[in-house]
Amino acid sequence: MVVIVTGGTFGIGRSITLELAGRGHAVVAFGVEARQVSSMAENAIPGLRAELAGRGLDAEVLEADVSRADEVQRVVDVALQRFGRIDALVNNAAIGPLGTVLDTDEALWDRIMAVNVKGPYLCARAVLPHMIRQGGGSIVNVGSGAGYGKPNMAAYAASKGAVHTLTMALAYDHFHDKVRVNTVIPGGGGIVSGMSLGRVGGDESKFGRGAPGTAAGRVATGEDLARAVAFLLSEDAAAISGTVIDVGCFAHQGGPIPRKPQA
């Protein structure tokens, strides 16, 4: 299977890239090397290439911006030139600065929407003609519990709510094309990413403290999410489309309501 993974060079996306490559899939992963707003991810490509080589794996790893149509098309062209087809897409790239609508300026709102919503749209639009011509395919969008609404995440929550509904719309529109479209939601409080580290100032020791964890008796990991993605891309999930899988237990519930700030 030939799979494109957006934001596939760091954090959750890196775990997905390594998991899929380890299962023998041909992976084309891409991301940006410059640090994005409220994220610690940067210069990740050399480390990912070294990790792949150390495991005896191969993947095409590129630098590209998911919010730019020309760069998305370049990634698709590379995938087609190297592998001749595109079977699957994982829309993982996202940025997630905190804030209410009152402290999120217009430029930041637009950037969040460009990466988190326009990106999946551009990627789906670029790969769908190839999947349809081949007789089918699979798209997995990485959502968030924030997509149901969470405090201090107004723009991010709005963008992830859009991703959830885009999943359902795509699943309906391309049901008869045999293109399956599903969402996975990372939860469980333990998955380290550029975004999660950015929210705690880059101090990994502060991340996941007090997290509810999972039914496995531990916090969730990137590998947990990657395995769910691999399942949804596989023939084992051939009858599943328009579905949301919460990886980390109850991520769909959002909340909890924060304490009232002290005056």
C-alpha positions in Angstrom: 0.0 0.0 0.0 1.3 3.5 -0.9 0.4 6.0 1.9 0.9 9.7 2.2 1.3 11.0 5.8 1.0 14.7 6.4 2.9 16.1 9.3 4.6 12.7 9.2 8.0 13.8 10.4 7.5 14.6 14.1 5.4 13.4 17.1 2.2 11.5 16.3 2.9 11.7 12.5 6.4 10.2 13.1 4.9 7.3 15.0 2.5 6.7 12.1 5.3 6.9 9.5 7.4 4.4 11.4 4.5 2.0 12.1 3.3 1.9 8.5 6.8 1.6 7.1 7.4 -1.2 9.6 4.4 -3.0 8.3 5.8 -3.0 4.8 3.8 -0.1 3.3 5.4 2.4 1.0 5.2 5.7 2.9 5.6 9.3 1.7 5.8 11.5 4.8 6.1 15.2 4.8 6.2 18.2 7.1 7.8 21.6 7.6 11.2 21.9 9.2 10.7 25.4 10.7 9.1 25.6 14.1 5.4 26.5 13.9 3.5 28.7 16.3 3.0 27.0 19.7 5.0 23.9 18.7 8.4 22.6 19.5 8.7 20.5 16.3 11.6 21.6 14.0 14.4 20.1 11.9 12.8 16.6 12.3 13.6 15.1 8.9 17.2 14.1 9.5 16.3 12.3 12.7 13.4 10.5 11.1 15.6 9.4 8.2 18.2 8.1 10.7 15.6 6.2 12.7 14.2 4.6 9.5 17.7 3.6 8.4 18.5 2.2 11.9 15.4 0.0 11.7 16.2 -1.1 8.2 13.1 0.7 6.8 12.6 2.9 3.9 10.3 5.9 3.3 10.2 9.0 1.1 10.6 11.9 3.5 10.0 15.4 2.2 9.7 19.0 3.4 6.4 20.6 2.3 3.7 22.8 3.7 0.2 21.2 3.8 -1.5 24.5 3.5 0.0 25.2 0.0 -1.7 23.6 -3.0 1.5 23.6 -5.1 3.5 21.9 -2.4 0.8 19.3 -1.8 0.8 18.6 -5.5 4.6 18.2 -5.5 4.3 15.5 -2.8 1.6 13.7 -4.8 3.8 13.8 -7.9 6.7 12.3 -6.0 4.5 9.5 -4.7 3.3 8.7 -8.2 6.7 9.0 -9.8 8.3 6.6 -7.2 5.4 4.2 -6.6 3.0 4.6 -9.4 -0.2 4.9 -7.3 -1.6 6.3 -4.1 -3.8 4.0 -1.9 -4.1 6.0 1.3 -3.8 9.3 2.9 -3.4 10.2 6.6 -4.2 13.8 7.4 -2.2 14.4 10.5 -0.6 17.8 10.2 -2.0 20.4 12.6 -1.1 23.3 14.8 -2.9 24.0 18.1 -2.2 27.3 19.9 -4.3 27.8 23.0 -6.7 30.8 23.4 -10.2 32.1 23.4 -11.6 34.2 20.5 -10.7 37.3 22.5 -6.9 36.5 22.5 -6.6 34.9 19.1 -5.9 37.5 16.5 -7.1 37.2 12.9 -3.8 36.2 11.4 -3.4 33.3 13.9 -7.0 32.2 13.3 -6.4 32.1 9.6 -3.1 30.1 10.0 -4.8 27.5 12.2 -7.6 27.1 9.6 -5.1 26.9 6.8 -3.1 24.1 8.3 -5.9 22.1 10.1 -8.8 22.4 7.7 -7.5 23.7 4.3 -4.6 21.1 4.5 -6.9 18.1 4.6 -9.1 19.6 1.9 -6.1 20.2 -0.4 -4.7 16.7 0.2 -8.0 14.9 -0.3 -8.6 16.9 -3.4 -5.2 15.9 -4.8 -5.4 12.2 -4.1 -9.0 11.4 -4.6 -8.9 11.3 -8.5 -6.1 8.7 -8.3 -7.9 6.6 -5.7 -11.2 6.7 -7.7 -9.4 5.7 -10.9 -7.7 2.8 -9.0 -11.1 1.5 -7.7 -10.8 2.7 -4.1 -8.7 3.9 -1.2 -8.7 5.0 2.4 -8.3 8.4 4.1 -7.8 8.7 7.8 -8.1 12.2 9.4 -6.5 12.8 12.8 -9.1 14.7 14.9 -9.2 15.8 18.5 -11.5 15.7 21.5 -11.4 19.5 21.1 -13.5 19.1 18.0 -16.5 18.7 20.3 -15.5 21.9 22.2 -12.9 22.4 24.9 -11.9 25.4 27.0 -9.2 27.8 25.9 -9.0 26.2 22.4 -11.5 28.3 20.4 -9.7 28.3 17.0 -8.2 24.8 17.4 -11.5 23.4 18.5 -13.3 25.0 15.6 -10.7 23.6 13.2 -11.0 20.1 14.5 -14.8 20.2 14.5 -14.5 21.0 10.8 -12.2 18.0 10.3 -14.8 15.7 11.9 -17.6 16.9 9.7 -15.3 16.9 6.6 -14.6 13.2 7.4 -18.4 12.5 7.3 -18.9 14.5 4.1 -16.1 12.8 2.3 -17.3 9.4 3.5 -20.8 10.1 2.0 -19.5 11.7 -1.2 -17.1 8.8 -2.1 -19.0 5.8 -0.7 -19.7 4.5 -4.1 -16.1 5.2 -5.2 -15.0 2.7 -2.5 -13.0 5.4 -0.8 -13.3 4.9 2.9 -12.9 8.0 5.2 -12.5 7.8 9.0 -11.3 9.8 12.0 -9.0 8.9 14.8 -8.8 10.9 18.0 -5.7 10.9 20.2 -6.5 10.9 23.9 -5.3 9.4 27.2 -3.1 12.3 28.0 0.3 11.0 27.1 1.0 11.3 23.4 4.0 13.6 22.9 4.0 15.8 19.9 5.4 19.2 18.9 2.0 20.7 19.8 1.7 19.1 23.2 5.3 20.0 24.1 4.6 23.6 22.9 1.8 23.9 25.4 4.1 23.1 28.3 7.0 25.2 27.2 8.9 22.2 25.8 9.3 20.5 29.2 8.3 16.9 28.6 8.4 16.2 32.3 5.3 18.5 32.7 3.3 16.7 30.0 0.8 14.0 30.9 1.0 14.8 34.6 -2.4 13.9 36.1 -3.6 12.4 32.8 -6.4 9.9 33.0 -4.6 7.4 30.9 -6.3 4.5 29.1 -7.9 1.2 29.8 -4.5 -0.4 29.3 -3.5 1.1 32.7 -1.1 3.7 31.2 -1.2 6.9 29.2 -1.7 6.6 25.4 1.3 6.6 23.1 1.9 7.6 19.5 2.2 3.9 18.7 -1.3 3.3 20.0 -2.7 5.9 17.6 -0.5 4.6 14.7 -1.8 1.1 15.2 -5.4 2.3 15.0 -4.5 4.2 11.8 -2.9 1.0 10.4 -6.1 -0.9 11.1 -8.3 1.7 9.4 -6.1 1.6 6.3 -6.1 -2.2 6.2 -8.5 -4.7 4.6 -9.6 -5.6 8.1 -11.5 -2.3 8.0 -12.9 -2.8 4.5 -16.5 -2.2 5.7 -15.7 0.8 7.9 -16.3 4.4 6.8 -17.6 7.5 8.4 -16.4 6.3 11.8 -14.6 8.0 14.7 -12.2 5.9 16.8 -11.2 7.4 20.1 -7.7 6.1 20.9 -7.2 6.7 24.6 -10.8 6.3 25.9 -13.6 8.9 25.9 -11.7 11.6 24.0 -15.0 12.5 22.3 -16.4 13.8 25.6 -14.2 17.0 25.7 -14.2 19.0 28.9 -13.9 19.1 31.8 -15.2 22.5 32.7 -12.2 24.5 34.2 -12.3 26.2 37.6 -13.4 29.8 37.6 -10.4 32.1 37.3 -9.5 34.0 40.5 -10.1 37.7 40.3 
